[in-house]
Amino acid sequence: MRDTMLKAIYLQLGAALITAIAAGAIVGTRGLVSVGIAAVAAIVPNLFFAVRLTMLKNRAGASYAANFFVGEFLKIGATIGILAIAIKGYPGMHWPSLLIGLAIVLHAGFIAFWKKS
């Protein structure tokens, strides 16, 4: 499971890089930065979630299911929080780039679970 979680994060990083380069080529710096913000908002909480679940796996007496749902709730909250801070802090946000970048980065992680090898 741990390898699959890290594989998902690597796939998200790759998708973010490709999407940011494409947005930068099409829209310019605003598009590149907007996709970068979306990538950070998606990848950083996922990374902390994966590390947390890996640490809990070795702890005796911890309810994995309960910790999974609490971690998922915190991950969603962190993503929303990072996006809210970024929206207020970067007034030059290019919304289509942000939304497309967020959708691509979030969906890239599912490929790791779909294609196990």
Solvent accessible surface area in square Angstrom, and as a share of the most:
residue,aa,sasa,rsa
1,M,114,0.51
2,R,129,0.47
3,D,103,0.53
4,T,22,0.13
5,M,17,0.07
6,L,57,0.29
7,K,72,0.30
8,A,9,0.07
9,I,11,0.05
10,Y,143,0.54
11,L,61,0.30
12,Q,6,0.03
13,L,88,0.44
14,G,31,0.30
15,A,19,0.15
16,A,9,0.07
17,L,115,0.57
18,I,126,0.64
19,T,15,0.09
20,A,15,0.12
21,I,103,0.52
22,A,47,0.36
23,A,12,0.09
24,G,19,0.19
25,A,89,0.69
26,I,144,0.73
27,V,59,0.34
28,G,26,0.25
29,T,102,0.59
30,R,117,0.43
31,G,0,0.00
32,L,78,0.39
33,V,51,0.30
34,S,0,0.00
35,V,1,0.01
36,G,29,0.28
37,I,31,0.16
38,A,0,0.00
39,A,10,0.08
40,V,79,0.46
41,A,0,0.00
42,A,2,0.02
43,I,15,0.08
44,V,55,0.31
45,P,5,0.03
46,N,23,0.12
47,L,70,0.35
48,F,137,0.57
49,F,24,0.10
50,A,6,0.05
51,V,70,0.40
52,R,75,0.27
53,L,2,0.01
54,T,35,0.20
55,M,129,0.58
56,L,18,0.09
57,K,119,0.50
58,N,132,0.68
59,R,152,0.55
60,A,101,0.78
61,G,88,0.85
62,A,30,0.23
63,S,62,0.40
64,Y,82,0.31
65,A,63,0.49
66,A,53,0.41
67,N,25,0.13
68,F,63,0.26
69,F,140,0.58
70,V,77,0.44
71,G,3,0.03
72,E,47,0.21
73,F,151,0.63
74,L,101,0.50
75,K,42,0.18
76,I,90,0.46
77,G,41,0.39
78,A,43,0.33
79,T,21,0.12
80,I,110,0.56
81,G,29,0.28
82,I,48,0.25
83,L,27,0.13
84,A,52,0.40
85,I,131,0.67
86,A,16,0.13
87,I,63,0.32
88,K,177,0.75
89,G,62,0.60
90,Y,56,0.21
91,P,126,0.79
92,G,27,0.26
93,M,10,0.04
94,H,37,0.16
95,W,117,0.41
96,P,73,0.46
97,S,8,0.05
98,L,4,0.02
99,L,105,0.52
100,I,100,0.51
101,G,0,0.00
102,L,27,0.13
103,A,47,0.36
104,I,74,0.37
105,V,0,0.00
106,L,72,0.36
107,H,117,0.52
108,A,8,0.06
109,G,7,0.07
110,F,133,0.55
111,I,86,0.44
112,A,1,0.01
113,F,87,0.36
114,W,208,0.73
115,K,122,0.52
116,K,145,0.62
117,S,128,0.82
